[in-house]
């Protein structure tokens, strides 16, 4: 058995004992049967991974928890044997024995990693983690959904009966491709050779790459919806600026049209500065993240990509979970494609949107850093991947407030929250209080705004060089 041991300090033990059970965490009794535990292991491996802490009892009615750990490491051998049986050829877990700070016994921390293949429990069923539940993929439809989520099955290879070969061979995008990339090709034979045709119909990949209006064949799952919200906070109908825009077309044209339109909208957004200044995001960041959303989305999900533009951020939400073994923590270092044909063939186009295959997200992050902006935030939901591109500087809230006051005479809480990205009014007050205590600002009572003190300029020179 390969394992690590860690001696818990009392505070750390208390944290484990009171850990909330959720999408990533589960607490179990040491008396749990390995076969039953295998359901939770399967669920974590088939979702985004997680931690199982074994050695904690919970009373069903009161939910009160008590510690009841393993007397020895060997006592957990049955669990280890079960893990070996689930996926003997894949190292998808790590074991750490957490030693009680007083008693000579252990909690077993089982860290389960997301797997590229489906992991089945000992009852022969695959489970998937949803919130704090282990849901069985016990129907052909659920198992198919799991295969698509993991990238084992590729929806891009499904044929679309209504999409005829002529829809591609007579398209403008095919003419553009053939005249610039592979002159004098016989289009039909080339499409067949590239496995873009099945049963005399185009596949999803063929439709998305080489028809002018894929949305005819794949409605509500092949376009981009673009929203502009005139707010820095939550999206709601009251803050929606006009009607949402729909961007359609082939994969290639859709990417470039979406990036162009997003940039146009952003250029019209002003931020508080010397007068009003235009918002600036790196072109590379917008391009790479939108490209990623289009190329790696799950085309089996009947939802369009959504791009939401706020006063202080851009949100790009792409349907489908992260494929294969990719997780939020390894996404910048891992490469796997849900739609390998689309990714490969769009790379052959002139000025390919994914010319640096595998480097897109890293380029996006590096471009933000060059502009001294905070890196994008990537999160995964049950059905999508969301990337938030923030217009927030790589600086402390205090530095941002001081920079603002160098060109303004006063500041209010609302303005402070807009320029720092802080959502809570009380948290913003705390920032102002820290600057007050350091002598930078003072409160104008009765008017609830802050102004610079007489020593502001000197303190800036001394402390914010």
ABEGO torsion letter per residue (X at the ends): XBBBBBBBBAAAAAAAAABBBBAABBBBBAABBAAAAAAAAAAAAABAEEBBBBGBBBBAAAGBBBBBBBABAAAAAAAAAAAAAABAABBABBBBBBBBAABBBBBBBBBBBBBABBBBBAAGBBBBBBEABBBBBABAAAAAAAAAAAGABBAAABBBAABBAAAAAABAAAAAAAAAABBGBBAAAAAAAAGABBGGBBBAAAAAAABABAAAABBGAABBBBBBBBBABBBBAAABBEBBBBBBEBAAAAAAAAAAAAAAAAAABBBBBBEBBBBBBBAAAAAAAAAAAAAABBAABBBBBBBBBBAABBBBBBBEBBBEABBAAAAAABBBBABAAAAAAAAABBGBAAABBGAAAAAAAAAAAAAGBBBBBBBBBAABBBBBBBBBBBBBAAAAAAAAAAABABBBAAAAAAAAGBABAAAAAAAAAAAAAAGABBBBBGAGBBBBBAAAAAAAAAABX
